Amino acid sequence: MVCYIDILLRLKSYTLWQHLQAWTLDV
């Protein structure tokens, strides 16, 4: 069984990465 916190961390880092990509694309 995968840890729930691990999923949250992965999701958070994934969304954070997408925000970073969008920000760099904006600049």
For each residue, the residues with C-beta under 8 A, 3 or more apart:
1:
2: 6 7
3: 6 7
4: 7 8
5: 8 9
6: 2 3 9 10
7: 2 3 4 10 11
8: 4 5 11 12
9: 5 6 12 13
10: 6 7 13 14
11: 7 8 14 15
12: 8 9 15 16
13: 9 10 16 17
14: 10 11 17 18
15: 11 12 18 19
16: 12 13 19 20
17: 13 14 20 21
18: 14 15 21 22
19: 15 16 22 23
20: 16 17 23 24
21: 17 18 24 25
22: 18 19 25 26
23: 19 20 26 27
24: 20 21 27
25: 21 22
26: 22 23
27: 23 24
